[in-house]
Amino acid sequence: MGIDDVIERMTVLADELRRDGDTRLAFHATYLRTTQAVAAALRAGAFEDTDWVDRWDVAFARLYLDALDASRRGDPVPEPWAVAFSAAAAQPDLPAVRHVLLGMNAHINYDLPQALLAVISDAEFEDPAVRARREADHRRIDEVLAVRVGAEDAELQHLEPAPTWRDRALQPANRAATRRFLRESRAKVWANALELSQARKAGQETYDARLAQLEKLCGARVADLVRPGPVLLRLAAGGFGVRLTGDRPRAAYGDGRGGAGGGLRSFDPVKVGSLEAELWVTYYRRQWARFLVASLRVVHGTFGMDWVRSCHGAWLEVDWWAAHREHARAPGSDDGPLVTALARLYAYLYNTDEAAVRPAAQHRARAMDISDRWVHGGREPGSPLIAEERDELIRSYAALLAALHRLAALGHRLR
C-alpha cells in the first residue's frame, strides 16, 4: 500500500461519513486534504527520501484509519481516539474547528511517534547521519502543512456561522499561531519517538509501559480540549503537544499543562490589575484599538506567553469572561458559578488546585459586579466605580500571586 492507496481509502470513508452525517468528517476531510498535499510534495521531490516518507505517511494514516474502522464497528480504540470520537458522538454541535483540533491532537501526539518507530529502526535512531535525514524530512512536513493553514481555515469557515469582525481581525494571528502549534507539537513528537526507541531497546515490557504512559498523557490532553471554555487559550498556555519525561508531563511552560514556569508565576498585580480595568472600560466604551492593545498586554504580562500566543489568549480570555459574565449579570443570580469558573481557569493555567486560587476568583467576580454597576450607570469615564473595579482586580491578582508563591514554597519543601 502506498500514499495513493491511502487517499483512495480516505476518499471512500469521507463519502460514508458525509452520508451518515458523522461529525468526524470535519477532521477526516482536513486530514484527507493534507494527505493529498503530502502526496503532491512527494511527486515534486520535496523530501530527501521519497520512499521512506511514503512508507511513513502510510504507517501514520493506518493508525487513524484503523482506529476509525474499529470505532465504527464498536470495538475499543486507544484512549486519545476514544475521547475524540466520543465527543463527536455526544457533542455534535461543537464547532467544526474543535473536532479538527481533537483529531489532530490525538493523531499527532499519539499516533505520530508510533509511525516514526514503524519506519525507523533503533539502529537508525542511533546513526547520526540517518537520523539527521529522517529528522529533516520530518521537519519538511511542517512546511507542507503550513502552506495548507490558510486554505483549511477557509474550508472550515464554510461549516461555521458567518465570522464576526473580531474573527476576521484575528485571522492572521490565528493562522500564525496554528503554524506555531504544529511546529511545537512535531518537535515534541520527535523527542517522544526517541524516548520510545530507547524503551523498545530495553524490551517489550518497557516499551509497552512507555506507550501506555503516552496514551494516558495524550488522552488527558484531548479530554482537556473537550471541556467547555477557551480551548485556544488552553493551547496557548500549555502548548499543543505532550512530552514523555519522567513519570509525568513536565510542568514547565510549553511542556505540559503550563504552570511552573517563571513567567507564569511572576507578575505585578498592580500593573496587571490596572491593565485589566482599562481593558474592561475600553470594551464597554467600544474603543476597540485600545481594547485590543490592553488585552494583549494583560495576557502577555500575566501568562508569560509570546506575542503570537498572546493574540489567541487575549481574545479568548475576553470571550470567556464575557460569556460567564452574562450569567453573573442576571438580577439576583448567585456569583458562585462565576467564581468556580474563574477558579478553574486559574487552576488550569497555573497547574494548581481550585481551592488555592478561589480567593483570587472571588475578588475578580466582585470586580465584574462593580463593572456591571458602572455599565448600568451610564459608562461615565470619570466614575469612581472604575477605581473600585481596578482595586478589586489588583486584590485578585495579588491573591493569585500569593497562592502561587505558597504553592512554589510547598514544592521546594517537598523536594
Sequence and secondary structure as in RCSB ss.txt:
>XXXX:A:sequence
MGIDDVIERMTVLADELRRDGDTRLAFHATYLRTTQAVAAALRAGAFEDTDWVDRWDVAFARLYLDALDASRRGD
PVPEPWAVAFSAAAAQPDLPAVRHVLLGMNAHINYDLPQALLAVISDAEFEDPAVRARREADHRRIDEVLAVRVG
AEDAELQHLEPAPTWRDRALQPANRAATRRFLRESRAKVWANALELSQARKAGQETYDARLAQLEKLCGARVADL
VRPGPVLLRLAAGGFGVRLTGDRPRAAYGDGRGGAGGGLRSFDPVKVGSLEAELWVTYYRRQWARFLVASLRVVH
GTFGMDWVRSCHGAWLEVDWWAAHREHARAPGSDDGPLVTALARLYAYLYNTDEAAVRPAAQHRARAMDISDRWV
HGGREPGSPLIAEERDELIRSYAALLAALHRLAALGHRLR
>XXXX:A:secstr
  HHHHHHHHHHHHHHHHHHT TTHHHHHHHHHHHHHHHHHHHTT SS HHHHHHHHHHHHHHHHHHHHHHHHT 
   HHHHHHHHHHHH TTS HHHHHHHHHHHIIIIIHHHHHHHHS HHHHH HHHHHHHHHHHHHHHHHHHHHHH
HHHHHHHTTSS   HHHHHTHHHHHHHHHHHHHHHHHHHHHHHHHHHHHHHH HHHHHHHHHHHHHHHHHHHHHH
HSSS HHHHHHHH S     TTS   STTTSSS SSTGGG   HHHHHHHHHHHHHHHHTT HHHHHHHHHHHHH
HHH   HHHHHHHHHHHHHHHHHHHHHHTSTT  SHHHHHHHHHHHHHHHTS HHHHHHHHHHHHHHHHHHHHHH
HTT  TT HHHHHHHHHHHHHHHHHHHHHHHHHHHHHHH 
